[in-house]
Amino acid sequence: MKLPNTYTVQNSNEVVQELQKLYIGKYHKMITLDIKDLYFNLPKQGIIQSTAIWLDRNKVCTDIKEQILQLLKVIIELNYFQYNNNISSQKKE
């Protein structure tokens, strides 16, 4: 499967190595999320709607809001992992 803008890392050491290569300017901010089973415990559409409401309440620029919501959709829908040379999508049991 060919996905646009794909990026994978093997472990946290590789994340650190890749981050060290990045230019992080004065006005850039970096965030990370590591929440176990987030995508399976919350309804996907509810996550997107709640985020849109929060962005509206906080008067986030429309262009930025749309970018955030599109990124969120990608994260929620395209959450794959590789194990023993098999690429899978986790399913809630």
RAFENTA-V29376 format. One line per field, one symbol per residue. burial: + if it has 9 or more other ideal C-beta (glycine too) atoms within 8 Angstrom, else -. A space follows every 10 residues. Layout:
BEGIN
burial=???
END
This chain:
BEGIN
burial=---------- ---++--+-- ---------- --------+- ---+--++-- ++--++---+ ----+--++- -+++++--+- ---------- ---
END
